Amino acid sequence: MKNNKNPWSWIPTLYFAEGLPYVLVMTVSVIMYKNLGISNAEIAFYTSWLYLPWVIKPFWSPFVDLLKTKRWWIITMQLLIGAGLAGIAFFLPTTFFFQATLAVFWLMAFSSATHDIAADGFYMLALNESEQSLFVGIRNIFYRIATITGQGLLIVLAGMLEKWTGNIPYAWSLVFFVCAGLFIAIGLYHSYQLPKPTTDKGASLGSLGNLFKTFFQKKGIVLSLAFILLYRLGEAQLAKLASPFLLDNPEMGGLNLSTEQVGIVYGTIGVIALLTGGIIGGIVASKHGLKKWLWYMVAAMNVPNLVYVYLAFVQPQNFWVISSCVAIEQLGYGFGFTAFMLYLIYVAQGPYQTAHYAICTGFMALGMMLPGMIAGWLQEMMGYNWFFVWVCLCTIPGIILAGFLPIPKDFGQKK
């Protein structure tokens, strides 16, 4: 069937739908549980488990290719995510909300990871090469808009509803009902609007065993995997406790911001700074190559973590001082993360580039999941002050490993 759908009619909504569930599962859940009185140790441990579907994604992604079309997977997963969001909204006012919503979040994470596989594959099938290049920036923009919507607008909405209703579970339940309605509407829209490329059909398993074998036979793969697992060792722990730290009262060592303020600081100002850092990183890497900028990016990734040490010890009350510190850390993270993503592309080079890249992202998710699981326990044991000092010390292994990476001088440089 001829593809006669304008890409503008489905790419923005498709990548908005790819970004929003991830931020709801990994970030919004942390803030919600904190407001509902769950301890930092429990929040960090249990929400870190939600990374698991993205960790194992490379091992079951071939079955998404094998069964049904990618279009079918996209629409089905969007409707399932919508149902999952409604389930979370339904369970929040109950006495067993924590166990029930965690179970639904995990199913939603699995659906979201499956949606990622199908959406990225569909993008390559439904567009020709020139269209793929043209819309790569557009898809990234709408993914980031989803991030700002989740971490910013929805958090602000929840904070406003908490004040208006005086009922925290009910406020968050309303937010998730809104998200459920949005996702079901997107799924129904895509059932009509997504094109039906003739190449979108079930594939064969082919040389699945050879795919994994060739990955683990790559030269220097042990060093590569060590770097992938450890480069974000500090950031993995910081990410889990940043929002609870901003929300906690001063007696607990926090900064006592409201839910609305966290939505503005971390979810809006922080995300814009993150996006800016990523754009700058991409520009300089394409101009001079990754190797030239590697140490600057490694420094940008890790040194700004010190702002949290400052915030924890000084506990400033000025909103704009706090916002500036978060923006500095996120700007550096966005710039430094560029090096990480380019290195994943470098490791994935070869005959099975797409599949090997998926394996790399699985190890990347594992590197976030495992440290995140113990972050809350460490923070409760050390307090915020020394926890953030510990986070800074955890950046050392990744910095050391970066010095041993054999990256070609011109890799990443625009030819």
Phi, psi and chi 1 to 4 in degrees:
 res  aa     phi    psi   chi1   chi2   chi3   chi4
   1 MET       -  136.6 -179.5  175.9  179.7      -
   2 LYS   -71.6  137.8 -173.3  178.2  177.6 -178.3
   3 ASN   -82.0  102.4  175.9    7.8      -      -
   4 ASN  -114.7   18.2   56.9   -0.5      -      -
   5 LYS   -95.0  133.7  -59.2  -72.8 -173.6  180.0
   6 ASN   -67.6  125.7 -172.5  -32.8      -      -
   7 PRO   -55.2  -29.4  -26.4   35.0      -      -
   8 TRP   -64.3  -20.2  -80.1  102.2      -      -
   9 SER   -83.4  -10.2   69.5      -      -      -
  10 TRP  -137.7  -24.7   57.5  -89.2      -      -
  11 ILE   -65.2  -46.7  -72.1  176.5      -      -
  12 PRO   -58.0  -45.1  -27.0   36.8      -      -
  13 THR   -71.0  -33.2   49.4      -      -      -
  14 LEU   -65.3  -44.4  178.6   63.0      -      -
  15 TYR   -83.0  -21.3  -79.6   89.7      -      -
  16 PHE   -65.8  -41.8 -179.1   86.4      -      -
  17 ALA   -70.0  -22.9      -      -      -      -
  18 GLU   -78.2  -36.6 -176.7  171.6  -41.8      -
  19 GLY   -81.5  -36.6      -      -      -      -
  20 LEU   -64.7  -45.0 -171.7   57.7      -      -
  21 PRO   -61.6  -37.4  -18.7   29.0      -      -
  22 TYR   -61.5  -45.5 -178.0   84.0      -      -
  23 VAL   -71.7  -31.0   76.5      -      -      -
  24 LEU   -66.1  -42.5  -72.1  172.7      -      -
  25 VAL   -71.7  -45.2  169.9      -      -      -
  26 MET   -92.0  -26.2  -58.7  -45.5  -50.9      -
  27 THR  -119.2  -51.3  -56.3      -      -      -
  28 VAL   -62.9  -37.2  175.0      -      -      -
  29 SER   -59.4  -38.1   64.8      -      -      -
  30 VAL   -62.3  -47.7  171.8      -      -      -
  31 ILE   -65.8  -41.9  -62.6  171.8      -      -
  32 MET   -61.1  -48.6 -179.3 -172.2   75.9      -
  33 TYR   -64.5  -35.4  -73.7  137.4      -      -
  34 LYS   -62.0  -44.8 -176.5   65.1  179.6  177.6
  35 ASN   -67.5  -24.0  -76.1    4.5      -      -
  36 LEU   -90.5    6.3  -68.4  169.6      -      -
  37 GLY    90.3   13.8      -      -      -      -
  38 ILE   -79.5  143.3  -54.1  -60.0      -      -
  39 SER   -71.3  156.9   71.5      -      -      -
  40 ASN   -59.7  -39.0  -73.4   -5.5      -      -
  41 ALA   -62.6  -44.1      -      -      -      -
  42 GLU   -68.6  -42.3  -70.6  178.8  -59.1      -
  43 ILE   -58.6  -52.0  -68.9  171.3      -      -
  44 ALA   -63.3  -44.1      -      -      -      -
  45 PHE   -65.6  -51.9 -179.6   78.3      -      -
  46 TYR   -76.3  -37.2  -71.7  109.3      -      -
  47 THR   -73.4  -23.9   60.5      -      -      -
  48 SER   -66.4  -30.1  -69.9      -      -      -
  49 TRP   -62.7  -22.5  -87.4  108.7      -      -
  50 LEU   -69.0  -13.1  -61.9  174.5      -      -
  51 TYR   -69.7  -19.9  -83.9  113.2      -      -
  52 LEU   -53.0  -45.2 -173.4   60.3      -      -
  53 PRO   -57.1  -33.9  -28.1   37.1      -      -
  54 TRP   -76.5  -28.6  -77.1  -80.4      -      -
  55 VAL   -65.8  -45.0  172.7      -      -      -
  56 ILE   -90.9    0.7   63.0  173.3      -      -
  57 LYS   -51.5  -43.0 -178.4  172.4   72.1  170.3
  58 PRO   -61.3  -26.1  -20.5   31.9      -      -
  59 PHE   -84.1  -18.6  -60.5   97.8      -      -
  60 TRP  -118.4    1.1   47.8  -94.1      -      -
  61 SER   -60.2  -33.3   58.9      -      -      -
  62 PRO   -59.0  -28.4  -25.5   35.5      -      -
  63 PHE   -74.7  -24.6  -63.6   97.7      -      -
  64 VAL   -66.8  -36.7  175.8      -      -      -
  65 ASP   -68.7  -35.1  -73.2  -27.7      -      -
  66 LEU   -75.5  -40.6 -177.7   67.6      -      -
  67 LEU  -105.0  126.6  -56.0  171.2      -      -
  68 LYS    62.8 -175.7  -60.6  -72.6 -172.4  177.6
  69 THR   -95.8  161.5   64.4      -      -      -
  70 LYS   -66.9  -32.5  -68.7  176.3  179.9   61.0
  71 ARG   -60.7  -42.8 -172.8 -178.4 -169.2  -85.5
  72 TRP   -63.3  -43.6 -179.1   89.4      -      -
  73 TRP   -62.8  -42.0  -78.6  106.4      -      -
  74 ILE   -59.6  -52.6  -70.9  169.5      -      -
  75 ILE   -65.4  -43.7  -64.7  165.9      -      -
  76 THR   -62.2  -44.8  -57.1      -      -      -
  77 MET   -66.4  -36.5  -68.4  -55.7  106.9      -
  78 GLN   -64.5  -39.8  -73.2  172.5   -2.2      -
  79 LEU   -69.0  -38.2  -65.6  175.6      -      -
  80 LEU   -65.7  -40.8  -78.6  176.1      -      -
  81 ILE   -62.0  -42.0  -69.3  167.9      -      -
  82 GLY   -59.5  -43.3      -      -      -      -
  83 ALA   -64.8  -38.7      -      -      -      -
  84 GLY   -63.7  -41.8      -      -      -      -
  85 LEU   -62.9  -39.0  -69.2  165.6      -      -
  86 ALA   -65.0  -37.3      -      -      -      -
  87 GLY   -63.1  -42.1      -      -      -      -
  88 ILE   -61.8  -44.9  -69.1  167.6      -      -
  89 ALA   -59.8  -38.4      -      -      -      -
  90 PHE   -68.6  -40.0  175.9   78.6      -      -
  91 PHE   -80.5  -21.8  -75.2  122.8      -      -
  92 LEU   -57.1  -39.2  -83.6  171.8      -      -
  93 PRO   -78.4    1.0  -16.1   32.0      -      -
  94 THR   -86.4  167.5   67.0      -      -      -
  95 THR   -76.6  -19.7   55.9      -      -      -
  96 PHE  -107.5   31.6   51.9   91.4      -      -
  97 PHE   -60.0  -37.0   73.9   91.4      -      -
  98 PHE   -64.2  -51.1 -171.7   47.1      -      -
  99 GLN   -64.6  -43.6  -62.6   89.6  -23.9      -
 100 ALA   -67.4  -46.5      -      -      -      -
 101 THR   -68.7  -33.8   55.3      -      -      -
 102 LEU   -61.6  -42.2  -88.0  174.9      -      -
 103 ALA   -62.2  -42.4      -      -      -      -
 104 VAL   -69.5  -39.9  179.6      -      -      -
 105 PHE   -58.5  -39.9  -92.9  127.8      -      -
 106 TRP   -65.8  -43.0 -162.0   91.0      -      -
 107 LEU   -64.0  -37.1  -66.4  172.1      -      -
 108 MET   -67.2  -38.2 -155.9  172.5   94.0      -
 109 ALA   -63.2  -41.5      -      -      -      -
 110 PHE   -62.8  -43.0 -169.0   86.0      -      -
 111 SER   -65.3  -39.1  -60.3      -      -      -
 112 SER   -66.6  -42.5  179.0      -      -      -
 113 ALA   -64.0  -38.4      -      -      -      -
 114 THR   -64.9  -40.6  -55.0      -      -      -
 115 HIS   -61.2  -39.5 -178.5  -87.4      -      -
 116 ASP   -58.4  -47.2  -68.5   -4.5      -      -
 117 ILE   -58.7  -49.8  -62.7  166.2      -      -
 118 ALA   -67.1  -42.3      -      -      -      -
 119 ALA   -65.0  -45.2      -      -      -      -
 120 ASP   -66.7  -36.7  -68.0  -19.1      -      -
 121 GLY   -68.6  -40.5      -      -      -      -
 122 PHE   -63.9  -38.3 -173.9   82.8      -      -
 123 TYR   -55.8  -42.8  177.5   86.1      -      -
 124 MET   -74.3  -27.4  -69.0 -176.5  -79.0      -
 125 LEU   -81.5  -36.8  -68.5  174.5      -      -
 126 ALA   -85.9  -13.5      -      -      -      -
 127 LEU  -121.1  146.6  -58.4  176.6      -      -
 128 ASN   -79.9  176.9   59.5   41.5      -      -
 129 GLU   -60.8  -42.2 -170.3  173.5  -32.5      -
 130 SER   -68.0  -37.3   62.4      -      -      -
 131 GLU   -67.8  -36.7  -71.9  173.6  -33.5      -
 132 GLN   -59.8  -44.7  -71.1  177.2   32.1      -
 133 SER   -65.4  -40.3  -60.6      -      -      -
 134 LEU   -64.4  -39.9  176.2   63.0      -      -
 135 PHE   -97.5    0.0  -78.7   94.5      -      -
 136 VAL   -62.4  -37.4   69.6      -      -      -
 137 GLY   -70.2  -37.0      -      -      -      -
 138 ILE   -64.1  -43.2  -57.3  -58.5      -      -
 139 ARG   -64.5  -38.9   59.8 -178.1 -101.0 -173.7
 140 ASN   -66.2  -38.4  -70.2  -20.5      -      -
 141 ILE   -61.6  -45.3  -73.4  171.2      -      -
 142 PHE   -74.2  -26.2  -81.4   88.9      -      -
 143 TYR   -64.8  -42.0 -171.0   96.8      -      -
 144 ARG   -70.3  -34.3  -68.1  -58.5  179.9 -170.5
 145 ILE   -61.0  -38.9  -71.3  174.0      -      -
 146 ALA   -62.6  -39.0      -      -      -      -
 147 THR   -63.7  -45.0  -56.9      -      -      -
 148 ILE   -65.1  -38.5  -66.4  172.4      -      -
 149 THR   -61.0  -46.1  -59.1      -      -      -
 150 GLY   -71.4  -54.3      -      -      -      -
 151 GLN   -78.0  -21.0  -71.2 -175.2 -158.0      -
 152 GLY  -107.2  -74.5      -      -      -      -
 153 LEU   -62.0  -44.7  -63.8  179.8      -      -
 154 LEU   -68.8  -34.7  -68.3  178.6      -      -
 155 ILE   -67.3  -42.6  -58.6  -61.2      -      -
 156 VAL   -61.5  -43.8  170.8      -      -      -
 157 LEU   -60.0  -44.0  175.2   60.4      -      -
 158 ALA   -61.7  -42.1      -      -      -      -
 159 GLY   -62.4  -41.6      -      -      -      -
 160 MET   -65.2  -42.0  -67.4  168.4   63.1      -
 161 LEU   -68.1  -33.9  -70.7  171.6      -      -
 162 GLU   -59.2  -41.3  -74.2  176.3    1.0      -
 163 LYS   -70.6  -43.5  -69.9  179.9  179.9  177.6
 164 TRP   -68.9  -40.9  -68.3  -17.9      -      -
 165 THR   -92.7  -25.8   65.1      -      -      -
 166 GLY    69.6   12.1      -      -      -      -
 167 ASN  -130.0  103.6 -173.6  -37.8      -      -
 168 ILE   -63.8  -48.9  -65.7  174.9      -      -
 169 PRO   -58.8  -41.1  -23.6   33.7      -      -
 170 TYR   -65.2  -39.7 -179.4   65.1      -      -
 171 ALA   -61.4  -47.7      -      -      -      -
 172 TRP   -69.4  -32.2  -77.9   95.7      -      -
 173 SER   -61.6  -42.4 -178.0      -      -      -
 174 LEU   -62.2  -41.4  -72.0  175.9      -      -
 175 VAL   -59.6  -44.6  169.3      -      -      -
 176 PHE   -73.6  -28.1  -83.9   90.4      -      -
 177 PHE   -66.4  -38.8  -90.3  128.2      -      -
 178 VAL   -60.8  -45.9  168.9      -      -      -
 179 CYS   -63.1  -38.8  -66.6      -      -      -
 180 ALA   -62.4  -46.4      -      -      -      -
 181 GLY   -61.2  -40.2      -      -      -      -
 182 LEU   -61.9  -45.2  174.1   63.2      -      -
 183 PHE   -70.0  -38.3 -110.6   85.0      -      -
 184 ILE   -64.9  -38.2  -69.6  171.1      -      -
 185 ALA   -64.3  -41.0      -      -      -      -
 186 ILE   -63.8  -42.4  -71.2  173.7      -      -
 187 GLY   -61.0  -43.4      -      -      -      -
 188 LEU   -66.8  -39.2  -65.8  174.3      -      -
 189 TYR   -62.0  -44.6  171.9   76.3      -      -
 190 HIS   -69.9  -26.2  -76.1  154.6      -      -
 191 SER   -63.2  -24.1   67.2      -      -      -
 192 TYR   -98.1  -39.9  167.1   76.0      -      -
 193 GLN   -92.0  -24.5 -163.5   59.8   36.6      -
 194 LEU   -66.4  136.2  -73.3 -177.3      -      -
 195 PRO   -67.0  168.8   22.4  -30.9      -      -
 196 LYS  -123.7   75.5  -61.8  177.7 -179.6  177.9
 197 PRO   -63.3  142.5   18.9  -28.4      -      -
 198 THR   -65.4  -23.7   53.1      -      -      -
 199 THR   -81.9   -5.6   50.2      -      -      -
 200 ASP   -85.1   91.7 -175.8   18.1      -      -
 201 LYS  -151.7  163.4   53.1 -170.3  176.2 -177.7
 202 GLY   -57.9  138.4      -      -      -      -
 203 ALA  -103.4 -179.0      -      -      -      -
 204 SER  -103.4  158.1   63.2      -      -      -
 205 LEU   -64.8  -29.9  -80.1  174.7      -      -
 206 GLY    54.6 -136.3      -      -      -      -
 207 SER   -93.2   59.4   53.7      -      -      -
 208 LEU   -61.0  -44.1 -179.7   59.1      -      -
 209 GLY   -62.1  -40.3      -      -      -      -
 210 ASN   -66.7  -31.9 -165.4   46.0      -      -
 211 LEU   -59.1  -49.2 -177.0  153.5      -      -
 212 PHE   -72.5  -37.1  -71.8  102.7      -      -
 213 LYS   -60.9  -46.4 -179.4 -178.4  175.6 -178.1
 214 THR   -67.8  -29.1   53.0      -      -      -
 215 PHE   -65.0  -49.0  177.8   81.2      -      -
 216 PHE   -78.9   -3.1  -70.5  102.4      -      -
 217 GLN   -98.2    0.9  -72.0  178.5  -22.1      -
 218 LYS   -61.2  145.2  -73.0  177.8  179.6  -76.1
 219 LYS   -62.9  129.2 -175.1  177.8  179.0 -178.8
 220 GLY    71.1   24.2      -      -      -      -
 221 ILE   -66.0  -30.8 -168.3   62.4      -      -
 222 VAL   -64.2  -45.4  173.7      -      -      -
 223 LEU   -62.6  -42.5  172.3   62.7      -      -
 224 SER   -60.9  -46.5  -63.9      -      -      -
 225 LEU   -67.7  -36.4  -67.6  179.6      -      -
 226 ALA   -61.7  -43.2      -      -      -      -
 227 PHE   -65.4  -43.9  178.3   74.2      -      -
 228 ILE   -60.9  -39.1  -68.9  169.6      -      -
 229 LEU   -76.0  -30.4  -72.7  169.2      -      -
 230 LEU  -107.2  -13.5  -65.3  174.8      -      -
 231 TYR   -60.3  -33.7 -177.0   54.6      -      -
 232 ARG  -110.0   29.4  -67.2 -159.9  -69.2  169.9
 233 LEU   -59.5  -43.0 -179.5   60.7      -      -
 234 GLY   -71.7  -46.1      -      -      -      -
 235 GLU   -62.5  -35.1 -172.4   66.1   32.8      -
 236 ALA   -59.8  -36.8      -      -      -      -
 237 GLN   -81.1  -39.1  -63.0  171.0   77.7      -
 238 LEU   -61.7  -42.8  176.7   64.6      -      -
 239 ALA   -59.6  -33.9      -      -      -      -
 240 LYS   -75.1  -27.0  -80.3  -63.4  168.3 -168.6
 241 LEU  -110.3   -4.7  -86.2  -59.0      -      -
 242 ALA   -62.0  -49.8      -      -      -      -
 243 SER   -67.0  -46.6  -65.8      -      -      -
 244 PRO   -56.7  -36.8  -29.3   36.9      -      -
 245 PHE   -63.3  -42.5  167.9   63.6      -      -
 246 LEU   -66.9  -31.6  -63.8  175.9      -      -
 247 LEU   -85.5  -32.1  -71.4  163.6      -      -
 248 ASP   -61.5  151.1 -106.3  -28.2      -      -
 249 ASN   -76.2  161.5   58.9   54.4      -      -
 250 PRO   -58.6  -32.9  -25.7   35.2      -      -
 251 GLU   -63.1  -27.7  -68.4   74.3   26.5      -
 252 MET   -90.0   -2.2  -62.8  -66.9  -68.7      -
 253 GLY    96.5    4.4      -      -      -      -
 254 GLY   -91.8 -172.3      -      -      -      -
 255 LEU  -107.0   -3.5  -61.3 -176.0      -      -
 256 ASN    62.0   35.6 -157.6   33.5      -      -
 257 LEU   -78.6  154.2  -63.6 -173.8      -      -
 258 SER   -79.2  167.1   68.1      -      -      -
 259 THR   -59.0  -41.7  -56.0      -      -      -
 260 GLU   -60.6  -44.3  -71.1  175.9   68.6      -
 261 GLN   -64.0  -38.3  -72.2  175.2  -42.6      -
 262 VAL   -63.9  -38.8  171.7      -      -      -
 263 GLY   -60.2  -36.4      -      -      -      -
 264 ILE   -76.7  -47.5  -64.7  168.7      -      -
 265 VAL   -69.0  -58.2  173.5      -      -      -
 266 TYR   -85.9  -35.2 -160.9   66.7      -      -
 267 GLY   -91.4  -16.9      -      -      -      -
 268 THR  -118.8  -63.8  -53.7      -      -      -
 269 ILE   -60.7  -45.5  -64.1  172.7      -      -
 270 GLY   -62.7  -43.4      -      -      -      -
 271 VAL   -67.3  -39.0  171.4      -      -      -
 272 ILE   -62.9  -41.2  -68.2  171.2      -      -
 273 ALA   -64.8  -40.8      -      -      -      -
 274 LEU   -60.0  -46.1  177.6   73.8      -      -
 275 LEU   -63.7  -41.2 -179.8   59.0      -      -
 276 THR   -62.1  -44.9  -57.0      -      -      -
 277 GLY   -61.1  -40.6      -      -      -      -
 278 GLY   -65.1  -39.5      -      -      -      -
 279 ILE   -65.0  -46.1  -68.6  170.3      -      -
 280 ILE   -61.9  -42.9  -64.4  170.6      -      -
 281 GLY   -59.4  -42.9      -      -      -      -
 282 GLY   -64.1  -38.8      -      -      -      -
 283 ILE   -66.0  -49.7  -68.4  171.2      -      -
 284 VAL   -69.4  -34.1  -60.3      -      -      -
 285 ALA   -68.1  -38.2      -      -      -      -
 286 SER   -71.6  -23.4   66.3      -      -      -
 287 LYS   -80.9  -44.7 -113.6 -173.1  155.4 -179.7
 288 HIS  -119.9   -5.7  -55.7  -69.5      -      -
 289 GLY    92.6  157.5      -      -      -      -
 290 LEU   -65.6  -41.2  172.7   59.3      -      -
 291 LYS   -59.1  -41.3 -168.2  172.5 -177.3   67.4
 292 LYS   -62.8  -36.2  179.7 -179.7  175.3   62.7
 293 TRP  -101.4    0.0  -76.5   93.9      -      -
 294 LEU   -54.9  -50.8  177.8   63.0      -      -
 295 TRP   -69.3  -32.3  -75.3  110.7      -      -
 296 TYR   -64.7  -39.8  -62.8  100.9      -      -
 297 MET   -71.7  -38.1  -69.2  179.6  173.3      -
 298 VAL   -61.9  -43.6  169.0      -      -      -
 299 ALA   -64.1  -43.3      -      -      -      -
 300 ALA   -63.6  -32.5      -      -      -      -
 301 MET   -69.3  -35.1 -178.3   83.4  173.2      -
 302 ASN  -109.6  -42.8  -63.4  -59.9      -      -
 303 VAL   -60.5  -41.4  173.8      -      -      -
 304 PRO   -63.3  -11.4  -26.4   37.2      -      -
 305 ASN   -59.2  -20.8  -70.2  -17.3      -      -
 306 LEU   -62.7  -21.2  -71.2  168.3      -      -
 307 VAL   -63.4  -29.6  -59.9      -      -      -
 308 TYR   -73.7  -30.0  -82.3   90.9      -      -
 309 VAL   -63.2  -45.0  176.5      -      -      -
 310 TYR   -60.5  -48.5  162.8   76.4      -      -
 311 LEU   -61.3  -38.8  -70.1  173.1      -      -
 312 ALA   -70.7  -40.3      -      -      -      -
 313 PHE   -79.0  -36.8  -83.2   92.7      -      -
 314 VAL   -90.3  -33.3  177.1      -      -      -
 315 GLN    51.2   58.6  -69.6 -175.3  -68.5      -
 316 PRO   -65.5  148.4   26.0  -34.8      -      -
 317 GLN  -101.9  -10.1  -61.3  -58.0  -57.2      -
 318 ASN   -72.3  121.7 -173.5  -69.6      -      -
 319 PHE   -58.5  -39.7  177.9   77.9      -      -
 320 TRP   -77.8  -27.4  -66.0  109.5      -      -
 321 VAL   -65.4  -45.4  170.1      -      -      -
 322 ILE   -62.2  -45.8  -62.4  169.4      -      -
 323 SER   -59.9  -41.6  -61.7      -      -      -
 324 SER   -64.5  -41.0  -61.4      -      -      -
 325 CYS   -64.2  -45.0  -72.4      -      -      -
 326 VAL   -63.1  -41.1  171.3      -      -      -
 327 ALA   -63.5  -40.6      -      -      -      -
 328 ILE   -62.0  -45.6  -70.8  167.9      -      -
 329 GLU   -64.0  -42.6 -171.2  -88.5  -30.0      -
 330 GLN   -72.0  -34.8  -71.4  -70.9  -75.6      -
 331 LEU   -61.9  -46.5 -179.6   70.9      -      -
 332 GLY   -64.0  -39.6      -      -      -      -
 333 TYR   -62.5  -44.6  177.9   58.4      -      -
 334 GLY   -61.3  -41.7      -      -      -      -
 335 PHE   -67.5  -45.7 -173.4   70.5      -      -
 336 GLY   -70.8  -30.0      -      -      -      -
 337 PHE   -67.3  -24.1 -169.2   63.3      -      -
 338 THR   -58.3  -42.6  -56.2      -      -      -
 339 ALA   -61.0  -40.7      -      -      -      -
 340 PHE   -63.6  -47.5 -168.8   53.4      -      -
 341 MET   -66.7  -38.5  -62.0  -51.2  -67.5      -
 342 LEU   -65.6  -37.2  -75.9  172.2      -      -
 343 TYR   -66.5  -36.9 -175.3   69.8      -      -
 344 LEU   -60.9  -41.4  -63.9 -170.2      -      -
 345 ILE   -62.8  -40.8  -66.9  171.0      -      -
 346 TYR   -62.2  -45.7  170.6   70.8      -      -
 347 VAL   -63.8  -35.2  174.0      -      -      -
 348 ALA   -77.8   -8.8      -      -      -      -
 349 GLN   -55.0  142.2  -73.8 -179.3  -36.4      -
 350 GLY   137.3 -170.5      -      -      -      -
 351 PRO   -64.0  -29.0  -13.8   22.8      -      -
 352 TYR  -112.1   47.2  -58.7  101.3      -      -
 353 GLN   -56.5  -46.2 -176.3  168.3  -13.7      -
 354 THR   -63.2  -47.1  -58.1      -      -      -
 355 ALA   -67.5  -39.6      -      -      -      -
 356 HIS   -68.4  -32.7  -74.2  178.7      -      -
 357 TYR   -65.1  -39.0 -175.5   79.2      -      -
 358 ALA   -63.3  -38.1      -      -      -      -
 359 ILE   -64.1  -42.7  -64.6  172.4      -      -
 360 CYS   -59.3  -43.2  -72.6      -      -      -
 361 THR   -67.9  -28.5   59.4      -      -      -
 362 GLY   -64.1  -45.0      -      -      -      -
 363 PHE   -66.4  -34.3  -81.2  100.9      -      -
 364 MET   -60.8  -45.2  175.5 -178.3   72.2      -
 365 ALA   -64.7  -36.5      -      -      -      -
 366 LEU   -63.8  -37.5 -175.0   64.1      -      -
 367 GLY   -67.2  -20.9      -      -      -      -
 368 MET   -89.3  -35.3  -67.9  -66.7  -74.3      -
 369 MET   -69.1  -51.1  172.6 -178.0  159.9      -
 370 LEU   -65.3  -49.2  -64.5  178.5      -      -
 371 PRO   -65.2  -35.1  -19.4   32.7      -      -
 372 GLY   -62.2  -30.7      -      -      -      -
 373 MET   -63.5  -33.5  -70.4  171.4   66.5      -
 374 ILE  -100.3   -3.5   62.5  168.6      -      -
 375 ALA   -61.1  -43.8      -      -      -      -
 376 GLY   -64.8  -41.0      -      -      -      -
 377 TRP   -63.1  -43.2  173.3   74.8      -      -
 378 LEU   -62.9  -42.4  -71.3  172.1      -      -
 379 GLN   -63.7  -42.5 -178.6  -83.6  -42.5      -
 380 GLU   -66.4  -31.3  -70.4 -172.9  -11.1      -
 381 MET   -76.8  -40.3 -176.1  177.1   66.3      -
 382 MET   -92.8  -26.9  -62.3  177.1  176.5      -
 383 GLY    86.7  160.8      -      -      -      -
 384 TYR   -61.9  -39.2  -77.5  115.1      -      -
 385 ASN   -53.9  -59.1  -66.4   11.1      -      -
 386 TRP   -80.0  -20.4  -64.0  106.9      -      -
 387 PHE   -63.5  -44.0  171.3   74.0      -      -
 388 PHE   -70.4  -29.3  -69.6  126.0      -      -
 389 VAL   -64.1  -43.8  172.3      -      -      -
 390 TRP   -58.9  -42.4  162.1 -105.1      -      -
 391 VAL   -56.8  -43.7  163.4      -      -      -
 392 CYS   -64.8  -38.6  -67.3      -      -      -
 393 LEU   -65.4  -31.8  -67.2  174.7      -      -
 394 CYS   -70.3  -10.2  -74.7      -      -      -
 395 THR   -79.1  -15.4   64.1      -      -      -
 396 ILE   -63.2  -45.7  -65.6  172.6      -      -
 397 PRO   -56.8  -43.4  -25.8   35.1      -      -
 398 GLY   -64.5  -38.5      -      -      -      -
 399 ILE   -63.7  -44.2  -66.2  171.1      -      -
 400 ILE   -63.0  -46.5  -67.7  171.8      -      -
 401 LEU   -63.6  -32.2  -72.5  169.0      -      -
 402 ALA   -59.0  -29.7      -      -      -      -
 403 GLY   -71.1  -14.1      -      -      -      -
 404 PHE  -104.5    1.4  -65.4   93.2      -      -
 405 LEU   -75.0  124.1  -60.3  179.8      -      -
 406 PRO   -86.7   76.9   31.2  -31.1      -      -
 407 ILE   -96.6  126.5  -57.7  170.5      -      -
 408 PRO   -57.3  146.6  -22.7   32.5      -      -
 409 LYS   -59.2  -36.3 -171.8  175.4  179.9  179.9
 410 ASP   -99.6    7.9   62.8  -17.7      -      -
 411 PHE   -66.3  131.7  179.8   76.6      -      -
 412 GLY    88.6  -12.7      -      -      -      -
 413 GLN   -78.1  134.5 -170.4  172.1   -5.8      -
 414 LYS   -66.7  124.4 -172.5  176.2  179.5 -178.6
 415 LYS   -79.1      -  -57.4  -65.6 -169.4  -65.5
